[in-house]
Amino acid sequence: MSKPRFQAEWEEIDEEYQQLQETHKIYRQKLEELTSLQATCSNAISKQRKCLKDLRHSLTKCAQTCDEKELKLITDIKTQIKDKENVFFDMEAYLPKKNGLYLNLVLGNVNVTLLSNQAKFAYKDEYEKFKLYMTIILMFGAITCLFFLNCRVTDEIFNFLLVWYYCTLTIRESILINNGSRIKGWWVSHHYVSTFLSGVMLTWPEGAMYQMFRSQFLAFSIYQSFVQFLQYYYQSGCLYRLRALGERNQLDLTVEGFQSWMWRGLTFLLPFLFFGHFWQLYNSVTLFRLASHEDCKEWQVRIAFAVQVLKCQTDMLKQSSKIILCKRKMFEMLLLDLICTFLMYIW
């Protein structure tokens, strides 16, 4: 390489380096401006929330002694206050916030807020794919342990995988909540309970009690993974349609509420869900019998029994309440349709 050519390339690189320094300097200035704006917005939201809380308290007192006209005005103001609080929730999805207790314990005081809609949706989409892939892996892992490898080591690996999977789900869901996802509390709580139950199964020592429950537990794990696979496609299909209609946030994970077109898919899924709930109940009965056995000395049996009963009751209550809601909505839609048809006939 000749010296003039070498010098020309060096000057070109040096010129690009100077431009990079200027660009980085601008970036740092914009970043400081962004941080300042974030702090300003956060403080303004906190102040607004405090003022609205005090105002709501005052309105509640006034409502006890006011006339009908003033009561209507108070009701209207309370509705607007609720709307503003919903807007604040959406605003905070783009602002740094303190992590909850669980994220603080796991990650520390790290900012997990994603600033762009694209980044938020990409993280949520990756969460859904992770859940689907792990469901398939766990299904094949349970099949392998049940039919091919009757070995304590492979059982421990499978149980450890369950603990890791549910722990990871709870962490990812907490991050999604920090980014504005309206995940229902029962959904996250279910995964906390599942994490604890998987930990109990992981620490259950080898013995006669473990072997008596092993096959039933692995068979249930296969069925549970299969049902979760069906749930994934039902939920993703419903959410995709609701997002297209503009009725759901891009970060929502579960379907709350009901539309008439959901019933068709739900009627297919319900028998599998209720069979799984009754299997959970059967697991509880089996664990109760094992706990009552004279040779049972493991504390894991009693704890697993208590957790299985808790899961079974909460799952069945939640499922039953959703069915009642769906039936009521279907009845209301049918009644409305009949009234409209009758009015059109009269007209």
C-alpha positions as CSV (number, residue, x, y, z in Angstrom):
1,M,0.0,0.0,0.0
2,S,1.5,3.3,-1.0
3,K,1.9,6.1,1.5
4,P,-0.4,8.7,-0.1
5,R,-3.2,6.1,-0.3
6,F,-2.6,5.1,3.3
7,Q,-2.7,8.7,4.4
8,A,-5.9,9.3,2.4
9,E,-7.6,6.4,4.1
10,W,-6.4,7.5,7.5
11,E,-7.8,11.1,6.9
12,E,-11.1,9.6,5.8
13,I,-11.3,7.4,9.0
14,D,-10.3,10.4,11.1
15,E,-13.0,12.6,9.5
16,E,-15.6,9.9,10.2
17,Y,-14.3,9.6,13.8
18,Q,-14.8,13.4,14.3
19,Q,-18.4,13.1,13.0
20,L,-19.0,10.2,15.3
21,Q,-17.8,12.3,18.3
22,E,-20.2,15.1,17.3
23,T,-23.1,12.7,16.8
24,H,-22.4,11.1,20.2
25,K,-22.2,14.5,21.9
26,I,-25.6,15.4,20.5
27,Y,-26.9,12.0,21.6
28,R,-25.7,12.6,25.1
29,Q,-27.4,16.0,25.2
30,K,-30.7,14.5,23.9
31,L,-30.4,11.8,26.5
32,E,-30.0,14.3,29.3
33,E,-33.0,16.2,27.9
34,L,-35.0,13.0,27.8
35,T,-34.1,12.1,31.4
36,S,-35.1,15.6,32.5
37,L,-38.5,15.3,30.6
38,Q,-39.1,11.9,32.1
39,A,-38.5,13.2,35.6
40,T,-40.8,16.2,34.9
41,C,-43.6,14.0,33.6
42,S,-43.3,11.6,36.5
43,N,-43.5,14.4,39.1
44,A,-46.4,16.0,37.3
45,I,-48.3,12.6,37.2
46,S,-47.7,12.1,40.9
47,K,-48.9,15.6,41.7
48,Q,-52.0,15.2,39.5
49,R,-52.8,11.8,41.2
50,K,-52.6,13.4,44.7
51,C,-54.8,16.3,43.6
52,L,-57.4,13.9,42.1
53,K,-57.3,11.7,45.2
54,D,-58.0,14.7,47.4
55,L,-60.7,16.0,45.0
56,R,-62.4,12.5,45.0
57,H,-62.4,12.5,48.8
58,S,-64.0,15.9,48.8
59,L,-66.6,15.0,46.2
60,T,-67.6,11.9,48.3
61,K,-68.3,14.1,51.3
62,C,-70.2,16.6,49.2
63,A,-72.4,13.9,47.6
64,Q,-73.9,13.1,51.0
65,T,-75.5,16.6,51.4
66,C,-76.0,17.9,47.8
67,D,-79.1,18.1,45.6
68,E,-79.9,16.0,42.5
69,K,-78.3,18.6,40.1
70,E,-75.0,18.7,42.0
71,L,-75.0,15.0,42.4
72,K,-75.1,14.6,38.6
73,L,-72.2,17.0,38.3
74,I,-70.2,15.1,40.9
75,T,-70.9,11.8,39.1
76,D,-69.7,13.4,35.9
77,I,-66.5,14.7,37.5
78,K,-65.8,11.3,39.1
79,T,-66.1,9.6,35.7
80,Q,-63.6,12.1,34.2
81,I,-61.3,11.5,37.1
82,K,-61.4,7.7,36.3
83,D,-60.6,8.5,32.7
84,K,-57.7,10.6,33.6
85,E,-56.3,7.8,35.8
86,N,-56.4,5.5,32.9
87,V,-54.5,8.0,30.8
88,F,-51.9,8.3,33.5
89,F,-51.5,4.5,33.4
90,D,-50.8,4.7,29.7
91,M,-48.4,7.6,30.2
92,E,-46.4,5.7,32.8
93,A,-45.9,2.8,30.4
94,Y,-43.3,5.1,28.7
95,L,-41.7,6.5,31.8
96,P,-39.1,4.9,34.1
97,K,-40.6,3.6,37.3
98,K,-39.5,1.8,40.4
99,N,-39.6,-2.0,40.2
100,G,-41.9,-4.0,42.4
101,L,-40.7,-6.1,45.3
102,Y,-40.3,-9.2,43.1
103,L,-38.3,-7.6,40.3
104,N,-36.1,-5.8,42.9
105,L,-35.3,-9.1,44.6
106,V,-34.5,-10.8,41.2
107,L,-32.9,-8.0,39.1
108,G,-32.2,-5.2,41.6
109,N,-33.2,-1.5,40.9
110,V,-32.7,-1.8,37.1
111,N,-34.9,0.2,34.7
112,V,-36.8,-2.3,32.6
113,T,-39.1,0.2,30.8
114,L,-39.0,-0.1,27.0
115,L,-39.5,3.3,25.4
116,S,-40.9,2.5,22.0
117,N,-44.0,0.6,21.0
118,Q,-42.0,-1.6,18.6
119,A,-39.7,-2.7,21.5
120,K,-42.7,-3.4,23.8
121,F,-44.5,-5.5,21.2
122,A,-41.3,-7.3,20.2
123,Y,-40.7,-8.2,23.9
124,K,-44.3,-9.4,24.3
125,D,-44.1,-11.4,21.1
126,E,-40.9,-13.0,22.3
127,Y,-42.6,-13.9,25.6
128,E,-45.4,-15.7,23.8
129,K,-43.0,-17.6,21.6
130,F,-40.9,-18.6,24.7
131,K,-44.1,-19.9,26.4
132,L,-45.1,-21.9,23.3
133,Y,-41.6,-23.5,22.8
134,M,-41.2,-24.3,26.4
135,T,-44.7,-25.9,26.5
136,I,-43.7,-28.3,23.7
137,I,-40.3,-29.0,25.3
138,L,-41.9,-29.8,28.7
139,M,-44.5,-32.1,27.0
140,F,-41.8,-34.1,25.3
141,G,-39.7,-34.1,28.5
142,A,-42.6,-35.5,30.5
143,I,-43.2,-38.2,27.8
144,T,-39.5,-39.2,27.9
145,C,-39.5,-39.5,31.7
146,L,-42.8,-41.4,31.8
147,F,-42.2,-44.0,29.0
148,F,-38.4,-44.2,28.3
149,L,-36.3,-43.1,31.3
150,N,-37.4,-44.2,34.7
151,C,-34.5,-42.4,36.4
152,R,-34.3,-40.0,39.3
153,V,-31.7,-37.8,37.5
154,T,-34.0,-37.2,34.5
155,D,-36.9,-36.5,36.9
156,E,-34.8,-33.9,38.7
157,I,-33.9,-32.3,35.4
158,F,-37.5,-32.2,34.4
159,N,-38.6,-30.7,37.7
160,F,-35.8,-28.2,37.6
161,L,-36.9,-27.2,34.1
162,L,-40.4,-26.6,35.5
163,V,-39.1,-24.4,38.3
164,W,-36.9,-22.4,35.9
165,Y,-39.8,-22.0,33.4
166,Y,-42.3,-20.7,35.8
167,C,-39.7,-18.4,37.5
168,T,-38.9,-17.0,34.1
169,L,-42.6,-16.5,33.3
170,T,-43.1,-14.5,36.5
171,I,-40.1,-12.3,35.8
172,R,-41.1,-11.6,32.2
173,E,-44.7,-10.9,33.2
174,S,-43.5,-8.4,35.8
175,I,-41.5,-6.6,33.2
176,L,-44.5,-6.6,30.9
177,I,-46.6,-5.1,33.7
178,N,-44.0,-2.4,34.2
179,N,-44.3,-1.6,30.5
180,G,-48.1,-1.1,30.6
181,S,-49.5,-4.6,30.1
182,R,-52.8,-5.1,31.9
183,I,-52.1,-8.6,33.0
184,K,-54.6,-9.9,35.5
185,G,-53.5,-10.7,39.0
186,W,-54.9,-14.2,39.0
187,W,-52.7,-15.0,35.9
188,V,-49.5,-14.0,37.6
189,S,-50.5,-15.5,41.0
190,H,-51.2,-18.9,39.2
191,H,-47.6,-18.9,38.0
192,Y,-46.2,-18.1,41.4
193,V,-48.1,-21.0,42.9
194,S,-46.9,-23.3,40.0
195,T,-43.3,-22.2,40.7
196,F,-43.7,-23.1,44.4
197,L,-45.3,-26.5,43.6
198,S,-42.6,-27.3,41.1
199,G,-40.0,-26.5,43.8
200,V,-41.7,-28.9,46.2
201,M,-41.6,-31.7,43.5
202,L,-38.0,-30.9,42.9
203,T,-37.1,-31.4,46.6
204,W,-39.2,-34.5,47.0
205,P,-36.7,-37.3,47.8
206,E,-36.6,-40.7,46.2
207,G,-38.8,-43.2,48.0
208,A,-41.9,-45.3,47.9
209,M,-44.2,-42.3,48.2
210,Y,-42.5,-40.5,45.3
211,Q,-42.7,-43.6,43.1
212,M,-46.4,-44.0,43.9
213,F,-47.2,-40.5,42.6
214,R,-44.5,-40.2,39.9
215,S,-46.5,-41.7,37.0
216,Q,-49.6,-39.8,37.8
217,F,-47.7,-36.5,38.0
218,L,-45.9,-37.0,34.7
219,A,-49.1,-38.1,32.9
220,F,-50.8,-34.9,34.3
221,S,-47.8,-32.8,33.1
222,I,-48.2,-34.2,29.6
223,Y,-51.9,-33.4,29.6
224,Q,-51.4,-29.9,31.1
225,S,-48.8,-29.1,28.4
226,F,-51.3,-30.2,25.7
227,V,-54.1,-28.0,27.2
228,Q,-51.7,-25.1,27.5
229,F,-50.9,-25.6,23.8
230,L,-54.6,-25.4,22.9
231,Q,-55.1,-22.3,25.2
232,Y,-52.2,-20.6,23.5
233,Y,-53.9,-20.8,20.1
234,Y,-57.3,-19.8,21.5
235,Q,-56.0,-16.8,23.4
236,S,-53.7,-15.6,20.6
237,G,-56.5,-15.9,18.1
238,C,-58.9,-14.0,20.3
239,L,-56.4,-11.3,21.1
240,Y,-55.3,-10.9,17.5
241,R,-58.9,-10.3,16.5
242,L,-59.6,-7.9,19.4
243,R,-56.4,-5.9,18.6
244,A,-57.5,-5.7,15.0
245,L,-60.8,-4.3,16.2
246,G,-59.0,-1.8,18.5
247,E,-60.5,-3.3,21.7
248,R,-57.3,-4.6,23.3
249,N,-53.8,-3.3,24.1
250,Q,-50.9,-4.8,22.1
251,L,-49.3,-6.0,25.4
252,D,-52.4,-7.9,26.8
253,L,-51.9,-11.6,27.5
254,T,-55.3,-12.8,28.5
255,V,-58.8,-12.2,27.2
256,E,-61.2,-10.5,29.6
257,G,-64.8,-9.8,28.6
258,F,-66.7,-11.7,26.0
259,Q,-67.7,-11.4,22.3
260,S,-70.3,-13.7,20.7
261,W,-67.7,-15.1,18.2
262,M,-65.5,-16.3,21.1
263,W,-68.1,-19.0,22.2
264,R,-67.3,-21.3,19.3
265,G,-63.6,-21.8,20.2
266,L,-64.4,-21.8,24.0
267,T,-66.9,-24.6,23.7
268,F,-64.2,-26.8,22.1
269,L,-61.7,-25.8,24.8
270,L,-63.9,-26.1,27.9
271,P,-64.1,-30.0,28.1
272,F,-60.3,-30.2,28.1
273,L,-60.0,-27.4,30.8
274,F,-62.6,-29.0,33.1
275,F,-61.1,-32.5,32.7
276,G,-57.7,-31.0,33.7
277,H,-59.3,-29.4,36.8
278,F,-60.9,-32.7,37.8
279,W,-57.5,-34.4,37.3
280,Q,-56.0,-31.8,39.6
281,L,-58.7,-32.8,42.1
282,Y,-57.7,-36.5,41.6
283,N,-54.1,-35.5,42.3
284,S,-55.2,-33.9,45.5
285,V,-57.0,-37.0,46.6
286,T,-54.0,-39.2,45.8
287,L,-51.7,-36.9,47.7
288,F,-54.1,-36.9,50.7
289,R,-54.0,-40.7,50.7
290,L,-50.2,-40.7,50.5
291,A,-50.0,-38.2,53.4
292,S,-52.3,-40.4,55.5
293,H,-50.1,-43.5,54.8
294,E,-48.3,-44.8,57.8
295,D,-44.9,-44.9,55.9
296,C,-45.2,-41.3,54.7
297,K,-42.4,-39.2,56.4
298,E,-41.8,-36.6,53.6
299,W,-43.1,-33.1,54.3
300,Q,-43.4,-32.5,50.5
301,V,-46.5,-34.8,50.3
302,R,-48.6,-32.6,52.7
303,I,-47.4,-29.4,51.1
304,A,-48.0,-30.6,47.6
305,F,-51.5,-31.7,48.7
306,A,-52.3,-28.3,50.1
307,V,-51.0,-26.5,47.0
308,Q,-52.9,-28.8,44.6
309,V,-56.2,-28.2,46.5
310,L,-55.6,-24.4,46.3
311,K,-54.8,-24.6,42.6
312,C,-57.8,-26.8,41.9
313,Q,-60.3,-24.6,43.8
314,T,-59.0,-21.3,42.3
315,D,-58.9,-22.6,38.7
316,M,-62.4,-24.1,38.9
317,L,-63.8,-20.9,40.5
318,K,-62.2,-18.7,37.9
319,Q,-63.3,-21.0,35.0
320,S,-66.9,-21.2,36.3
321,S,-67.1,-17.4,36.7
322,K,-65.9,-16.9,33.1
323,I,-68.5,-19.4,31.9
324,I,-71.3,-17.6,33.8
325,L,-70.1,-14.3,32.4
326,C,-70.1,-15.7,28.9
327,K,-73.6,-17.2,29.3
328,R,-75.0,-13.9,30.6
329,K,-73.4,-12.0,27.8
330,M,-74.8,-14.5,25.2
331,F,-78.3,-14.1,26.8
332,E,-78.0,-10.3,26.7
333,M,-76.9,-10.3,23.0
334,L,-79.7,-12.8,22.1
335,L,-82.3,-10.6,23.9
336,L,-81.1,-7.5,22.3
337,D,-81.2,-9.2,18.9
338,L,-84.8,-10.3,19.5
339,I,-85.9,-6.8,20.6
340,C,-84.2,-5.2,17.5
341,T,-85.9,-7.8,15.2
342,F,-89.3,-7.1,16.9
343,L,-88.9,-3.3,16.6
344,M,-87.9,-3.7,12.9
345,Y,-91.0,-5.8,12.3
346,I,-93.3,-3.3,14.0
347,W,-91.7,-0.4,12.1
